[in-house]
């Protein structure tokens, strides 16, 4: 059994990769020529990229069946 099941999603490689992806995506708006002109696009990119990791974490807690525990780690 997992030692700290509440935060066990952080051990998932897919969650770790989603976080790296979000970090890279959030750097993109900094390269836009005008921050005011593209403010909403930057926020939308940030929201979309971080939602991937958040959905993985939510799904890990909600849908993890006991028999799947060994297959994910």
N, C-alpha and C positions, 0 to 999 in steps of 0.2 A: 504494500500500500504506500502511496505517496506520503512523504513526510508533511508537506504543506499543500494540501489539495487545493486550497483557495487560489494559490498563485502558480499552480502547476503548468499553466499554459505557457509560462515563460521558458519552460524547458523544451517546448515544441520547436523544431527547426523551422517549420513553416512560419510560425509567429515571429521568430528571430529574423528571418529573411524579409518578412513583411515590414518589420520595423526598420531594417536597413533601407528598404525601398522607400518608405515614407521619409526617411532622413534625406535621401537623394532627391526625391521629388520636391521637398520643401526648400531645397537650395535653388531650384529653378527660377522662382519668381524674383530672386535677388538679381538675376541677370537681365530682367526686363528693363527696357530703356526708361520708362517712367513708372514709378510705383503707384502714383495716383490713378493713372489711366488703366492699369491692369490690376488694381487692388482686388476686385471681385474674382478675377480669374485666379490670382494667387491663393486667395482664401478657399476657392472651390477645389483647387489642386490639393491643398493641405487637407481639407476635409475628406476628399475622396481617398487619398493615400493612407491616411490614418484610420479610416473606417475599415480597411482590410484587416489590420491587426486586431482592431476592436471586435470585429465579427468573429474572428478565429477564437479569441479569448472567450467571448460569450458562448460560442458553440461548444467549446471544450467543457465548460461548466454545465451547460444545459443538456447536451446529448451524449456525454461520455457514459457508455455502459460499462459495467465491471469487466466483462469479457474483452472489451476493446483496450483496456488499460495496457496490457502487455504489447499490443501491436503498435501503439503510438510511441513507445519509448524504447 
